[in-house]
């Protein structure tokens, strides 16, 4: 099993069910330091996306997913996001999806309100 830190649509049980065929349960609250939430716009909806920013924190939920589920989520997140390994405030190592600096979608990222 893999640990996955979520902060946006992947926290939603309906999204989990649609993408993975199951819900991931309640998960555990945790926090990621050194990132901020921004908005990815210009697609069909507005999505949350993480950007590195010293001194910032993002609250989210930690879930466990299988290797196959992680691959499914990679496909869902697409080019705009990259999956990286991070250490959370709890000292847990986890995967998280953040801004892909090589993505053409970067022009659609806006600062948070």
Secondary structure, DSSP 8 states (H G I E B T S, - for coil): -EEEEE-SGGG-HHHHHHHHSS---S-EEEEEEEEEEEEE-SSSS-EEEEEEEEEEEEEEEEEEE-HHHHHHHHHHH-TTEEEEEEE-TTS-EEEEEEE-TT-GGGGGEE---
